[in-house]
Amino acid sequence: MGKNEPLGLISSFESFVPGIEPVGAPAGPSLWLVCQGGSILFSQESGALSVPLADDLAGIGLSTDCSHFLGVTNDHVCRAAGIPIGTPAPPGFRFAKLRSLFDGISYVFFAVAARALEVVEWDFSHRFCGTCGTATRLRTGERARECPACGSLSYPRISPAVIVAVVRDERILLARAARFPPDLRSVLAGYVEPGETLEECVHREVREETGIEITNLRYFASQPWPFPHSLMIAFTAEHAAGEIAVDGVELADADWYSADALPEIPGPMTVARRLIDWFRDGRAQKASP
């Protein structure tokens, strides 16, 4: 793409209205979220991140058989497209992991990008029926792939996970997962098991990973987490009984931290950080005259 051809500045993503089909959508070029594995195609000039703004991918030298309408933002249609691993980025663009761009994107863009990554991952992984093996096709009117032979429907997979801020005597429980960098600590999280409620999952995860019991469990917020297809449901809770005894498998260590002595914590794009900020801001309010 030449320098004079239009780009969609990520900073201009101020609102988003999701959709499945472009009925009544505005005319003109689309904003393209081009996905390759867990990465998205970007351009960066003068420090500003952009995505392609074009009628179709041929305009930037790419082709795909995986294209999906996502919705509308700032009077432009948003579309997702999947590109096979190994396909080089067009001149002036690069593929980057969404996590690596957290400091330069808005939450609105994160939500659009999350939708794009999850829809493309679902489309690639459900090209054939899991029941009879027949090639599937997109179903009109809903986000689904259907089998023309047996009628089986496959919808985008969403894996629910819980995340919780546990507080005890003006301190918050933070832990280092085995996969974390040495200095990073965060609140506890885990995936929901079949037949389990969200509340049961929170109690089980905290008990399994740290050996403590909790009480006063309260819903806090939720966040899509497209790595590759999770939904994080956040809670707050209070310590009820027990002392920390990490499992040594998922967690390397855990401890209680006061608001004025926090270790390195996740970035502000994450619901984990929002939980920690909730704890820190609440303690700051209590301490103010």
C-alpha positions in Angstrom: 0.0 0.0 0.0 1.4 3.4 -0.9 1.8 6.2 1.6 -1.1 8.2 0.1 -3.6 5.3 0.4 -6.0 5.5 3.4 -5.5 3.7 6.7 -7.9 3.3 9.6 -6.2 4.9 12.6 -6.7 2.7 15.7 -7.0 5.9 17.8 -10.2 6.8 15.9 -12.1 3.7 17.2 -14.5 5.5 19.5 -17.5 3.3 19.4 -18.6 -0.1 17.9 -21.9 -1.6 17.0 -21.6 -5.4 16.4 -23.4 -7.3 13.7 -23.5 -10.5 11.7 -24.7 -9.3 8.3 -24.1 -5.8 6.7 -27.8 -5.0 6.3 -28.0 -1.2 6.3 -24.3 -0.8 6.9 -22.6 2.4 5.6 -21.1 2.3 2.1 -17.5 2.8 1.3 -14.2 1.1 2.2 -14.0 -1.2 5.2 -11.7 -1.3 8.1 -9.9 -4.7 7.9 -8.8 -6.7 10.9 -6.5 -9.1 9.1 -5.6 -12.0 11.4 -2.7 -14.5 11.2 -2.7 -16.9 14.0 -2.9 -14.7 17.1 -1.5 -11.7 15.3 -3.2 -8.8 13.5 -1.9 -6.7 10.5 -0.9 -3.2 11.4 0.8 -0.2 9.9 2.7 2.2 12.0 3.8 5.7 10.8 4.9 8.5 13.0 4.0 6.4 16.0 0.4 6.0 15.0 -1.0 2.5 14.7 -3.5 1.8 11.8 -5.3 -1.0 10.1 -6.1 -1.2 6.4 -9.0 0.8 5.1 -10.0 -0.7 1.7 -12.8 -2.1 -0.4 -11.2 -5.5 -0.3 -8.0 -7.3 0.6 -6.8 -7.3 -3.1 -6.2 -3.6 -2.6 -3.4 -4.4 -0.2 -2.1 -7.4 -2.1 -3.7 -10.1 0.0 -6.5 -12.7 -0.6 -8.5 -14.9 1.7 -11.4 -17.3 1.8 -12.2 -16.4 5.4 -13.9 -13.0 5.6 -16.5 -11.9 8.1 -18.6 -8.8 8.8 -18.0 -7.7 12.4 -20.0 -4.5 12.8 -19.6 -0.7 12.3 -17.3 1.8 14.0 -17.1 5.5 13.2 -19.2 5.2 10.1 -17.0 2.4 8.6 -17.8 -1.3 8.3 -15.3 -3.5 10.2 -14.4 -6.9 8.7 -12.2 -9.7 9.9 -10.1 -11.8 7.5 -7.9 -14.8 8.1 -4.5 -15.2 6.4 -2.6 -18.5 6.5 0.5 -18.7 8.7 3.6 -17.9 6.7 1.9 -15.3 4.4 4.2 -12.3 4.4 2.8 -8.9 5.4 2.3 -6.4 2.5 4.9 -3.5 2.2 4.4 -1.0 5.0 2.6 -3.5 7.3 3.6 -6.0 9.9 1.8 -8.7 11.9 1.9 -8.2 15.7 0.5 -10.0 18.7 -2.4 -8.1 20.2 -0.9 -8.3 23.7 2.2 -6.5 22.5 0.0 -3.5 21.5 -1.9 -3.0 24.8 -0.1 0.3 25.5 -1.1 1.8 22.2 -4.7 0.8 21.7 -8.1 1.8 23.2 -10.5 -0.6 24.9 -12.9 -0.2 22.0 -10.3 -1.3 19.5 -9.3 -4.2 21.8 -12.9 -5.4 21.8 -13.1 -5.2 18.0 -9.8 -7.0 17.6 -10.8 -9.7 20.2 -14.0 -10.3 18.1 -11.9 -10.6 14.9 -9.4 -13.0 16.4 -12.0 -15.3 17.9 -14.2 -15.3 14.8 -11.3 -16.1 12.5 -10.0 -18.8 14.9 -13.4 -20.4 15.0 -13.8 -20.3 11.2 -10.5 -22.0 10.6 -11.0 -24.7 13.2 -14.6 -25.6 12.1 -14.2 -26.1 8.4 -15.2 -29.7 8.8 -18.1 -31.2 10.8 -17.0 -32.8 14.1 -19.8 -35.3 13.8 -19.5 -36.7 10.3 -16.4 -35.0 8.7 -18.3 -33.2 5.9 -17.1 -29.8 4.9 -19.2 -27.1 6.6 -20.5 -23.8 5.2 -21.4 -20.5 6.8 -25.1 -20.3 7.9 -27.1 -17.3 6.8 -28.4 -15.0 9.5 -26.2 -16.2 12.4 -22.6 -16.7 13.4 -22.4 -20.4 12.8 -21.1 -23.0 10.4 -23.5 -25.8 9.4 -22.9 -29.3 8.0 -24.9 -29.8 4.8 -24.9 -33.6 5.4 -26.1 -34.0 9.1 -27.2 -30.5 10.0 -24.8 -30.1 12.9 -24.1 -26.5 13.8 -20.8 -25.1 15.2 -20.8 -21.7 16.9 -17.8 -19.7 17.9 -16.2 -21.3 21.0 -16.2 -19.2 24.2 -14.3 -20.7 27.2 -15.4 -19.0 30.5 -12.7 -18.3 33.1 -13.0 -16.6 36.5 -10.6 -14.1 38.0 -10.8 -12.9 41.5 -9.3 -10.2 43.8 -9.1 -11.7 47.4 -8.7 -9.2 50.2 -7.5 -9.8 53.8 -6.9 -7.1 56.4 -6.3 -4.3 53.9 -4.1 -6.5 51.7 -4.7 -8.2 48.4 -3.7 -11.7 47.4 -1.3 -11.7 44.4 0.5 -14.6 42.9 3.1 -15.4 40.3 2.0 -18.1 37.8 4.8 -20.4 36.7 4.7 -18.9 33.2 5.0 -15.3 34.4 8.2 -13.2 34.3 10.0 -13.3 37.7 8.7 -9.9 39.0 5.1 -10.0 37.7 2.3 -10.8 40.1 -1.5 -10.9 39.5 -4.8 -12.0 41.0 -5.9 -15.6 40.8 -7.7 -17.0 37.7 -8.8 -20.3 36.3 -11.1 -22.0 33.8 -14.7 -23.1 34.6 -15.2 -26.9 34.5 -18.2 -28.7 33.0 -21.2 -28.7 35.4 -19.7 -26.0 37.5 -21.1 -22.5 38.4 -18.9 -19.5 38.2 -19.1 -19.1 42.0 -18.1 -22.7 42.5 -15.2 -22.3 40.2 -13.9 -19.2 42.1 -14.0 -21.1 45.4 -12.3 -24.2 43.9 -9.5 -22.3 42.1 -8.6 -20.3 45.2 -8.6 -23.4 47.3 -6.6 -25.5 44.9 -4.0 -22.9 44.1 -3.5 -21.3 47.6 -5.3 -23.5 50.2 -7.4 -20.7 51.5 -11.2 -20.3 51.8 -13.1 -17.1 50.7 -16.4 -15.4 51.5 -18.4 -12.4 50.4 -18.0 -13.2 46.7 -19.2 -10.4 44.4 -19.4 -10.0 40.7 -17.1 -7.2 39.4 -16.8 -7.1 35.6 -16.1 -9.2 32.5 -13.8 -9.0 29.6 -13.3 -10.9 26.3 -9.8 -12.5 26.3 -9.0 -13.8 22.7 -6.1 -16.0 23.6 -7.6 -17.8 21.9 -11.3 -17.7 22.9 -11.9 -17.0 26.6 -14.3 -14.8 28.5 -12.9 -13.5 31.8 -15.5 -13.1 34.6 -14.1 -11.0 37.4 -15.1 -11.2 41.1 -14.0 -9.7 44.4 -13.9 -11.7 47.6 -12.6 -11.7 51.2 -10.4 -14.1 53.0 -12.4 -16.5 55.3 -9.9 -19.1 56.6 -6.6 -20.8 56.0 -3.0 -19.7 55.2 -1.3 -19.5 51.8 0.1 -22.8 50.6 0.7 -22.6 46.8 0.1 -25.7 44.7 3.6 -25.6 43.2 2.2 -26.4 39.8 0.2 -23.5 38.4 1.6 -21.0 41.0 5.3 -20.4 41.8 4.5 -18.2 44.8 1.8 -16.0 46.4 1.5 -13.4 49.1 -0.5 -10.6 50.6 0.3 -7.1 49.5 -0.7 -3.7 50.8 -1.9 -0.9 48.5 1.3 1.1 49.0 3.7 -1.8 48.4 2.4 -3.6 45.3 4.8 -5.5 43.0 4.9 -5.4 39.2 1.3 -5.9 38.1 -0.5 -6.4 34.7 -1.1 -3.5 32.3 -4.3 -1.3 32.4 -5.9 -3.1 29.4 -6.6 -6.2 31.5 -9.4 -6.9 33.9 -6.8 -8.2 36.3 -5.4 -4.6 36.5 -8.9 -3.2 37.0 -9.3 -5.5 40.0 -6.0 -4.4 41.5 -6.8 -0.7 40.8 -10.2 -1.2 42.6 -8.3 -2.5 45.6 -5.7 0.3 45.5 -8.2 3.1 44.9 -10.5 1.8 47.7 -7.6 1.8 50.2 -6.5 5.3 49.1 -10.0 6.6 49.7 -10.0 5.1 53.2 -6.7 6.7 54.0 -7.7 10.2 52.8 -8.9 12.7 55.5 
